[in-house]
Amino acid sequence: MVRDHLVPELGSIQLAKLGPEDAQALYARKLGQGYAPRTVQYMHVTLHLALKYAVRWNLVPRNVTDVVNAPRIPRRDPRVLTVEQAQRLLAAAREDRMEALFVLALTSGMREGELLGLKWEDIDLTYGTLSVRRTVVQLPPPYGWIESEPKSAQSRRSIKLAAMTISALHAHRARQLEQRVAAGEAWEDHDLVFPTTNGRRMSPTTLRMCHFRPLLPRADIPYIRFHDLRHGAATLLLSMGIHPKAVQELLGHSQISITTDIYSHVLPTLQGEAVRRLGELLEGSE
């Protein structure tokens, strides 16, 4: 964002002379050049954060982006898996060495960066618990990887593992030990749960293109994003009648309103079921 967009467009303007109209014009130009609203919103977030520090350091009196309208992101309901599709996906994943990752994704709702940053020290297979302590992001060259704490205090969470997930992780660890022996001195030990075949950090592109995408046709599932596995886990839980607060804590949303907003398409069905059961209860009490 800084190198390719903000500096070339705004770098010649003195900080004290930067106005809201400069930022607004930048966003309009980028949208006109065909950049997606989400990309332009990232530019806005980056610029806003930079100017926030400028205000804190008394370099400028105000953050001009506070009065600038960032592009609106078109709302779209998440694509989710049915129970049958999730079962077919996991059946297809048995042929992939990352089977445990997909089992964990569907039973925990963990984010991609959280899964790729997961280490064995974060997992207690005896008690069946997992601690989400970090997330990773791969930046374009030459910047490499950024490892950081989860995005919010609620994202730093403990997850209770399902029995099938514990079993999958046990099998995954055994296979990983075999890979480590086979790799010999080429193995790089970073304690990662889901590394490459030589122990290095696996990129999101490798995960999606080499492991996730090939599963979809084998499982007879239309195209979905990897992130939709997280949506699938949440939707399945809500459709089972699990309270949104429990789903919020599992997913690591900072507020329950985020959970209810994202999965509002599920809640009317749950409300109808709740009203039906309440009516049956009251009829039976007469």
N, C-alpha and C positions, 0 to 999 in steps of 0.2 A: 504493500500500500504506500509506504513512504518513498521507496526508491523509484517505483514505476509511475506513480500518480501524483502524490502530494508535492514532492520536491520539484518535479518538472513543471507543475502547474502553478504552484504558489511560492516556490523557493526564492523568487526574485523580489517578493514583496517584503518590505520591512515589517517586523512583527507588530510594531506599534501602529502601523497603517493598515493592517489586515482587518477587513470589515466583513460583516455578515454577507454582504452582496458578493464578495469574492468566493466564499464557500458555496453559496447558493448557485452561483454561475458555474462553479466547478462541477457540482452534482448534475446540473442540467446538461453540461457538455458531455459528461460521461454517459448519461442516459441516452443522449442523442447519438453517441458513437456506438451504441448497441450493448453497453455493459448492463448486466442484470441489476435490478434494484437491490438485491442482496449484496452484490459486490460494492455498489455505491454506498450502501449503508455501512459497510465495513470501513470505507474511506472516512465517512462521517464519524464513526466511533473512534477511529485512530486519531483523527484530527482533534476531536473533542477531548480525548484523554491527554494529548500533548499540550493543548491550551489550558487544560485544568492544572497541569504542573506549572505552566508559565504564570498563571494567576497566583498559585501558591508561592512561587519564587519572586513575586512582585515584578515580573518582567512586563506584564500587561495588567490593566485595571479590571478587565472582565473577559469572560470566555465568549467570544462572538458567536460560537456555534450554538449557544443556548437559545438563540432566537432564530435559528435556521431550521427549516423543515427537512428532515431526512426523508429519503424515498420510502414510501409505504411498501411493505412486502405483501404481495397477494396471498390471502389466506387460502390454504388448501388442507383438506382433511388428510391425515396420515393414511398411507396404505397399510393395512394390517392383514395378518394371516388368520385364517380360520383354524380351528383345532386340527382339522384333517390336513390342511396344508402344512402346519407346523410339524405334525407327525411325519409327513412325507419328507419334509426338509431334513429332519433329524435322521430319518432312515437313509436318505441319500448321503448324509454327512458321515456315515459309518465307513465309507470308502476313502475319506479324507483324513490326513494326519491331524487336521485342526478340528476334528469332531468335538472335542471337549470345549473349544471356544464357542461353537454354535450352541451347544447344550447350555453353557453358562450364559450366553447372550439371551437366550429365550427364557431362561428360568430366573434371571436376575435383572434384566433390563439395563445392564451396564452399557455405558457409552463406548464407542470404538476406541477412543484415546485411553480410557480406563482399562480396557481389556489388553491393549498393546503395551501398557505400562505396568501391568500386573506382574508381581514377583512372587516366588514361592514363599518368601518370608511373610507375605500378606495372607497366606492361607493356612488354616488349621483344619486338616482333613480329619483329625481325631474327633474334634467337637463340631465339625461341619460349619465353620464360619469363615468369612472372607472380609478383609478390611480394605476399603477403597482409600488409598493414601496418596495417589498421584495420577496424573494424566499426562499424555505425551502428544505433541504436535510435530509433524514433519514440515519444515519450511523448505522452500526451493533453494538450490545451491546458490551461494556457498554457505548458507546459514545452518543447515543440518537440523538436529532435533532440539526441541525445547521440552524439558521435563519440569512440571510444576505441580503444586498442590491442586486438588480439585477446584472447580470454578466457584464454589461457595462452601460455607461451613456445613450446610446440609449435604453437600456432595461428598464430603469426607465422612463416610458412613460404614457401618458394619452390616453385612448381609448374611442371613442364614441360608445355607445351601440345601437344595433338595437332595434326596437320596440318589437320584439318577445323576445329578451333577457331581456328587462326591465320587461315585463309581467311575464316571467318565474321566475325572481328574486323576484318579489313581491309575487308570489305564494309560492316560496321556503321559504321566510322569514316568511310568515304566518304559514306554516307547522312547521318551526323550533321553533316558539314561542309555538306551541302546544306541541312539543316534550320537550321543556324546562319545561313547566308546568307539563307534565307527569313524567319527571325525578325527579322533586323536588330538594331536597338537593344533589342528585347525579350529578346534572348538574354542569359542570365546565365552567365558562364564560370566554372565551378567545377572544370573538368577532369574531370568525371565521365564514366565510360564509359557508364553507363546512366541518364541523366537523363530528365526530361520533355521535351516538344517545345520548351520555352523554356530548357532548360539547368538547371533547378532539380532538387533532389533528389527522386527519385520515392519515394512512400510505399509501404510493403509492401501496403497495401490496394489501391492502384492496380495494382501488379504482379500481385497475385493475381486481382482481380476483372476487370480490363480486359485482361489479357494471358494469364495462365495458365489460368484457369477456362474461357474460351471455346475453348481448344485441346482440352480433354478430349473433348467430344462429336465434334468434327471428326476426332479421332484414334481414336474409338471406344474410349475408355479409361474405366473406371469412376472414380468420384470418388477422388482422392488429394489429399494436401496438397502444397504446394510443397516442403516439407521432405523429402517422400518422394523427390524427385529425388536428393537427397544419399544417401538410403538405396539408391536404385536404382543409382547409380554404384558404391557400395561392394559391393553384392551382385553386380553384373555382373563386377567385377574379381575378387572372391573365387571366383566360379563358374568363372572362366577359369584358376584355379590360381595367381593372384598371391598372394605371401606376405602374411599379415596385417600384418606390420611395414611393408611398403610402403604398404598401404592406410591404416594408422594415420598414417603421415607425410603422405600425400596429404590426408587428412581433417583433420589437425591435432588428433587426440585426444592428450590429455596422457599416456595410458598405453595400451599394447597391450591390456591387460585390458579396457579400455572397448570397443575394437573387437571383440574376440572375444566379449564379453558381448552387445553389441547384435546382432551377426550370428551368434549361436550356431546359428540355424536353418539356416545355410548350411554350417557347419563339419562336421556329421556326414556330409553328402554328400561333402565334400572328403576326409574321413578315409577313407570307404569306397573312393574312387577311389585314394587313396594306398596303402592296404593292397593293393588289387588289383594295382596296378602293381609294388609291392614283391614280391608273390608271383610275378608273371610274371618279374621280374628274377631271383629266386632259382631258379626252376624252370629258367630258361635257362642258369644257371651250373653246373648239375649235369652 
